[in-house]
Amino acid sequence: MQTNNISQKVIEKIKAGKVKMKPKALFVFQAIALLFLAIVAMVFAVFGTSFIGFALKVKGYSPFLIAIILAVALFVVLAWVLSKKFPAFYKKPLLLGLTIILISIAMVSLAVFLTPFHQKIMEYVQVNNIPIISPLYQCGCGCSTSHICSLPKETKPQPSCGCSGGGGQAGGSCGVE
């Protein structure tokens, strides 16, 4: 009885012109845009998480990593908020959706971390200066970017870039010019 009453009220509002129809294309576009933004947020979260592991392996701890960790957390929350708009997530409890996203990011980040992806980027940006990315991949030795820093074969956290001492700018010397 109440459902019929609500239906009648909606029909009356439509006939009175108080409700305007929206084209189906608008809803499709919104869904595609939300999906794209959620995927971009996940990609940035995966890249940031794997980069944190790489940076810890190459340079060790730096205060800059705190900013990257906060950015990754922001991308995770953004992906979670955007994913709640999709049926696979809005029908599940909130914490389950967040857990699925966190596990997905952790697994893909580990896979990226185990590849030479970040090492290749570091080698490329040291030869070709890319404005936003190059500062992320400085090896921390203080030398100019005209040499290639690389991960050591052993498990030392310092890069093997031919530098000695505290870095080229702080009194150490670069072995490669």
PLY file of the C-alpha trace (Angstrom):
ply
format ascii 1.0
element vertex 177
property float x
property float y
property float z
element edge 176
property int vertex1
property int vertex2
end_header
0.00 0.00 0.00
2.79 2.42 0.92
4.81 1.48 -2.18
1.82 2.29 -4.36
1.46 5.66 -2.57
5.11 6.53 -3.20
4.77 5.52 -6.85
1.75 7.77 -7.25
3.62 10.72 -5.69
6.55 10.21 -8.04
4.25 10.00 -11.07
2.48 13.19 -9.97
5.83 15.03 -9.67
6.87 13.83 -13.13
3.58 15.03 -14.63
3.90 18.37 -12.83
7.36 18.83 -14.37
9.20 18.91 -11.03
11.38 15.93 -11.98
13.57 16.10 -15.04
14.90 13.04 -16.81
18.62 12.64 -17.25
20.05 10.83 -20.25
21.49 7.37 -19.80
24.78 8.58 -21.31
25.28 10.84 -18.29
25.15 7.88 -15.92
27.46 5.84 -18.14
29.94 8.73 -18.30
29.82 9.14 -14.51
30.47 5.44 -14.00
33.41 5.48 -16.43
34.86 8.60 -14.78
34.55 7.06 -11.30
36.14 3.83 -12.49
39.00 5.76 -14.12
39.62 7.83 -10.98
39.55 4.71 -8.78
42.06 2.96 -11.07
44.34 6.03 -11.11
44.21 6.21 -7.31
45.08 2.50 -7.07
47.97 2.88 -9.55
49.41 5.81 -7.58
49.01 3.86 -4.34
50.81 0.84 -5.84
53.58 3.00 -7.31
54.02 4.89 -4.04
54.07 1.76 -1.92
56.60 0.00 -4.13
58.67 3.20 -4.31
58.79 3.39 -0.51
60.28 -0.10 -0.41
62.76 0.79 -3.16
63.79 4.05 -1.48
64.30 2.26 1.84
66.46 -0.31 0.05
68.57 2.30 -1.78
68.79 5.24 0.63
67.42 4.03 3.91
65.04 6.20 5.91
64.54 9.83 4.93
62.01 12.37 6.18
60.74 12.71 2.61
59.34 9.18 2.84
56.82 10.38 5.43
55.27 12.64 2.78
55.13 9.72 0.34
53.52 7.51 2.99
50.87 10.19 3.62
50.27 10.48 -0.14
49.86 6.71 -0.42
47.38 6.78 2.47
45.46 9.54 0.69
45.34 7.50 -2.53
44.16 4.42 -0.63
41.35 6.40 1.01
40.44 7.96 -2.35
40.31 4.53 -4.00
38.19 3.24 -1.13
35.74 6.16 -1.31
35.43 5.88 -5.07
35.04 2.11 -4.97
32.05 2.38 -2.63
30.07 3.62 -5.65
30.37 0.22 -7.36
28.10 -2.75 -6.59
31.01 -5.05 -5.74
31.88 -2.78 -2.81
28.74 -0.98 -1.65
27.02 -4.27 -0.90
29.86 -5.29 1.44
30.77 -3.91 4.87
33.04 -0.87 4.76
36.01 -2.56 6.42
35.84 -5.52 4.04
36.11 -3.18 1.05
39.07 -1.38 2.63
40.72 -4.72 3.42
40.28 -5.88 -0.19
41.86 -2.66 -1.46
44.77 -2.83 1.01
45.52 -6.48 0.19
45.32 -5.74 -3.55
47.70 -2.79 -3.22
50.11 -4.78 -1.06
50.22 -7.74 -3.47
50.68 -5.65 -6.62
53.22 -3.37 -4.88
55.26 -6.39 -3.83
55.20 -7.69 -7.39
56.36 -4.29 -8.71
59.01 -4.04 -5.98
60.47 -7.41 -6.97
60.90 -6.30 -10.59
63.68 -3.95 -11.78
61.02 -1.28 -12.51
62.27 1.36 -10.06
65.93 0.63 -10.81
65.29 1.21 -14.52
63.46 4.46 -13.78
66.35 5.60 -11.56
68.90 4.86 -14.29
66.77 6.65 -16.90
66.13 9.82 -14.89
69.79 10.17 -13.99
70.60 10.47 -17.69
67.41 12.33 -18.72
66.21 14.93 -16.25
62.46 14.62 -15.74
61.19 17.50 -13.55
58.96 15.75 -11.00
60.38 12.24 -11.09
64.15 12.92 -11.10
64.28 14.30 -7.53
62.53 11.17 -6.25
65.24 8.92 -7.65
68.36 10.77 -6.55
70.62 8.17 -5.02
71.37 10.38 -2.03
75.12 10.58 -2.61
75.11 14.26 -3.56
76.88 13.65 -6.87
75.73 15.18 -10.11
73.20 13.21 -12.10
75.72 12.48 -14.87
76.57 9.09 -13.43
74.47 5.98 -12.87
73.65 4.96 -9.34
72.69 1.34 -8.96
71.69 -1.03 -6.25
74.56 -2.92 -4.68
74.79 -6.66 -5.15
75.03 -7.16 -1.40
72.30 -6.07 0.96
73.90 -2.76 2.02
71.36 0.08 2.04
73.77 2.53 0.28
73.86 2.71 -3.51
77.00 1.69 -5.35
77.43 4.80 -7.44
81.17 5.27 -7.07
80.86 7.87 -4.34
82.96 7.89 -1.22
82.50 9.77 2.00
79.51 11.97 2.68
78.65 12.75 -0.92
79.98 15.00 -3.64
78.54 18.21 -2.23
79.32 17.53 1.41
83.02 16.83 1.11
83.04 13.31 -0.32
84.20 12.55 -3.81
82.45 11.00 -6.77
84.30 8.19 -8.46
82.43 8.82 -11.71
82.34 12.27 -13.24
0 1
1 2
2 3
3 4
4 5
5 6
6 7
7 8
8 9
9 10
10 11
11 12
12 13
13 14
14 15
15 16
16 17
17 18
18 19
19 20
20 21
21 22
22 23
23 24
24 25
25 26
26 27
27 28
28 29
29 30
30 31
31 32
32 33
33 34
34 35
35 36
36 37
37 38
38 39
39 40
40 41
41 42
42 43
43 44
44 45
45 46
46 47
47 48
48 49
49 50
50 51
51 52
52 53
53 54
54 55
55 56
56 57
57 58
58 59
59 60
60 61
61 62
62 63
63 64
64 65
65 66
66 67
67 68
68 69
69 70
70 71
71 72
72 73
73 74
74 75
75 76
76 77
77 78
78 79
79 80
80 81
81 82
82 83
83 84
84 85
85 86
86 87
87 88
88 89
89 90
90 91
91 92
92 93
93 94
94 95
95 96
96 97
97 98
98 99
99 100
100 101
101 102
102 103
103 104
104 105
105 106
106 107
107 108
108 109
109 110
110 111
111 112
112 113
113 114
114 115
115 116
116 117
117 118
118 119
119 120
120 121
121 122
122 123
123 124
124 125
125 126
126 127
127 128
128 129
129 130
130 131
131 132
132 133
133 134
134 135
135 136
136 137
137 138
138 139
139 140
140 141
141 142
142 143
143 144
144 145
145 146
146 147
147 148
148 149
149 150
150 151
151 152
152 153
153 154
154 155
155 156
156 157
157 158
158 159
159 160
160 161
161 162
162 163
163 164
164 165
165 166
166 167
167 168
168 169
169 170
170 171
171 172
172 173
173 174
174 175
175 176
